[in-house]
Amino acid sequence: MAIIRYNCSIPVREIGAAILFVALCVSAFETFGQTSSVITYKVSGSQRIYAFVSGANGHLYSNHWNGSMWQWTDRGVPAGATVHPNLPGVVTYPKRGGREIYVFVRGNDDHLYLKHWNGSQWKWIHQGTPPGTTMIYSPAVITFLDTVADERRIYAFVRGADFHLYLNYWNGSQWKWVDRGTPPSTIVFGNAPPSVISYPVRGKQKIYAFVRGATGGLYINHWTGWQWKWIAQGTPQGTTVESTLPGAITYRESNTQSIYSFVTGENGHLLMNYLSGSQWKWADHGTPEGTKVFEKAKLTPLPT
């Protein structure tokens, strides 16, 4: 299950129609794999929208609203590779009066690549692989401003072929890989990338990366603001979590931070794991009338 991720300069209520229109426009283009990643921002009072997809020919494409019309642009391929038909991970932020865009993709060689707009030109950057392994599925990307260090942070989470969670991040001066390991007594398992959210609390950044464990439980790799730790969210009552992508969102209301992670159960129900005050809870949202929530992904075999 995928929830659209974006970094934008306008409230959600103002872009709902635009996001819907992008989704309809993208569906007309022949792609292989998952759907697009979308970003939006304003330029001189005019809204820009970019929907990034991988083409069946292994190229990265963008469908771009320039303020007056939609345009397709071929963003090409990394040197010596093509773009795997997995979902790109995209973030954007303003910088010195311009705009930076980072599009992370998985290559057909299972390396991580970055298509970067630096404000004046696009270029491909080879991010390599996690230490001692390769990546699987799509990257999940977030960005935020570290107000203490006054540095921009960019985090791309991927699942390794060794069933570990890995992080490729910009520390303000260089890119680094970090092995985030595995949940206690299990591995990161399932045919989907993690789902990641982040928000500031009193000058510290909180990060939550949601993943599925091998036994069908939901887990979080959480940055508390000073350390990383794994949290076991358990399983919904009477079922387990399907193999596909959790969809996570967060927002602040009445001085309380709310977090919602939506997953599909093995029973075909839509399930929600959410933070209620200081306590995590599960809720079963059932099924659409007359059918179940469909997930076509099949699990890869467990390692022996």
N, C-alpha and C positions, 0 to 999 in steps of 0.2 A: 504494500500500500504506500503510495507516494503522496505527500502533501507538498504543494509548491513552496519552495524556499525563495526568499528574495531579500535584498537589502535596498530600501527605497527611502526617498525623502518626503513621501506623502503618506497619510494615514491609509489603512486598509480600506476603509469605506469609500475612498475616492478612486480606487483602482480595481474594484471588483469587476466592473464591466469590461475594463481593458484586459484583465487576466482571462476572462471568459472568451473574449474575442481572440486572444492569442492562442488559446487552446483549440478553438475551432479552426483557426488558420493553419496551425501546425499539423492538424490531423489530415490535411489534404496532401501533405508531402510524404513520399514513400520513405519510410525509415524502417530500420530493423532493430528490435530490442525495445527499450523502454522509451518513455515520452521525454519531452524537453525539460531543460532547466531555464527558468525565466528570471530576469532582473528588470527593474524599472527605476528611472530617476528623471529629474527635471533639468533642462538646459534652456536658460533664458525664458523661463516660464512655460516651456513646451515639454510635454512628457515624452520620454524615450522609452521604448520597450525592446528588449532583446530576448528571443527564444532560441536557445542553442540545442541542436540535435546532431546525432551521428547519422550519416547517410549510409545506404546500403553499399556504397562504393568505398567506404572506409574514410571518408572526409568528414571534417567538422563543418557544420553549416550554422548560420544564424539567420533567423527571420526577424527583421528589424523594422520597427515603426519610427520613422525619422521626423515625425511631427505632422506629416501630411499624407504619407503613403507607406505601404509595406514593401520591403525589399528583401530578396534572398541574396546572401553573400556566401561564397565558398571560402571557408577559412583554412582549407588545405589539410595537410597531414604533417605530423612530426617527421624530422629527418630519419630515414631508415625504418619507418614504421607507418602503420595506419591506425585509425581510431577504432577501438573496439565498440560494438553496438550496445554499450551500457550508457546509462544516464550520465551526462556531464554534471560536474558540481561547479556552480558559478557564484561568485561574490563580486560586489562593486562598492566603491566608496570614493568620496571627493578628496582631491589632493591638490593643493596650491592652485585653486581656481579651476582645475581640470577634473578628470575622472579616470580612475584606475579600474580595470576589469580583469578578473582572473578566472579562466575557464580550465578546470582540471578534468582530464580525461584518462581513461585506461587505454593503453596502446594494445595492438594485437600481439605484442611481445610480453604483455602483462607488466609493463613498466608504467609509472605515473608520468604524465606529460602535462605541461601547462601552456595554454595559449594566453598571452598577456598583452593587454592594451595599456601602454604606459602614459597615455595622454596625447601621444602624437603618432604612434605606430603599433602594429601588432607584431608579436614575435613568439616563436615556439621555444620553450625551455624544457630540457630533459631533467625530471626530478629523480629518475632512477627507480630503485626498488627498496623495500624494507630490508634491513640487514639480514642476509642469509636466506632470503626467500623472495617471492614475487607477490604481486597484489591480485586480488580477485574482486570482481564486481565494481560497482561505481564508488567514487570518492564522495564523502559527505563533508561539505566545506562551510566554515563560519569565519567571520572577521569581526574584530572589535578594536577600539582604541584603548590601549593600556594607559590610563590617566596618570598612574604613578610614574611610569618610565617615559610617558609621552611618546610612545611608539605604537605603530600599527601592528597588530598581530593577525596572522592568517593561519588557520588550522585546517588541514585536509586529513580526515580519518579514512582509513581503508582497512579491509580485512585481508590478512596475509594468507598465502597458500598453506601456511603451517597452522592456520586456525587461531592466530593471535590477532588482536586489534593493534594497528599501528597508526602513528601520527606523523605526518609531514608538516612541519610548521616553520614560519618565518619569525625569527626571534628579534627582528629589528635591524639585523645586519647580514644574516645568512640563513639558508634553508638547512634544516636538520631533520633526521629521522629518529623517532623514539618508539620502542616496543612497549605498548601499554599492556601487554600480557594477555591473560585469559581470566574469565570469572573464576571464583573459587570452585575447585573440584569439577570443572567442565571446560569446554572450549567455546570459541565464537563460531557459531554454526548456523547454516541456512543460506539460501540462494539470494542474498540481498546485502547491501551495504548497511552500515549503521545509520541512525537518524540522530542529528545533533542539534542542540539548542544552547544558547548562551545569553546571560544577562548580568548587569553589574549590581553589586550590593555593597554600599558604603566604600566605594573605591576599589573593591575586589571583584574580579570576574568569576562568575560561576559557569561551569560547563557540564552538560549532561550528554553522554553518548549512549544511546539505547541500542542494545544488540540482543540477539536470541542465542541461548545456550543449546548444547547438544540434546538435552532432555526436554526441550520445549518450554523452558522458563525464560522470562524476560530479565535482563541485567542492565545495569547502568555503570559506565565508567565515568566517575564524577570528579571534577576539579573543584574543591571546596573554596578555593581562593588562596590556599597555601599548600595543599597536597592533593594527590590523586588517590582515589579509593574505589573499589568495586562494591556495588550494592545489588543484592539479590531481590528482585521484585516478585519472585515466585511465579506461580501460574494462576490463570483464572479458575474459578471454581468449576470443577467437573470437566475440564479440558486442558489443552496445552496451546502454546503459541505456534501459529503457522510459520513456515520457513521464509516468508517474504518480509519486505521492509516495514519496520514500525514508522508511523508518521507522528512526529512530535511538534508541539507548539508551546509557547509560553507567553504570558502577558501579566501586567501588574494592574490590580484594581483594588481600591480602598486599602492601600498600603500592604496588600497581600500578593505574593507572587504565585500565580497558578501555572501548573504544568500538566499537560495532557498528552499521553502517548496512546495512539490508536493502533491496534493490531487485529489480525484475523485469527480466530481460533480454529483448531483442527475440526471443530464441530460446525464450521461455516458461519459462525456468528461474528459480528463486529464487536470488539471488546476494547475497553478503555482502562488504562492504568493512569491514575491521576493523583496529584498532590493536593490533599485537602487540609489546609493549615500546615501542620507539621507531620501529618500521617499520609502514607501512600495507601490507596484503595483501588480495588478492581470494580468495574461496572460492566454489565452485559447489555449491549444495545440491540441484541437480537439479530434478526435478518430482514431483508426487504420482503414485502408481502409476496408469498408464493414461491420464493426462491431462497438461495443461500448466497453469502458473500463468496465470490469466485476468486480463487487463487490458482493460477495455472503452473506456478513454479514447482519443480520437483527437487527434493533434497539430493545433494551429492552424497556419495557413500561416506560413512564415518571412516576416519583413518584407522588403520590396523596397527 
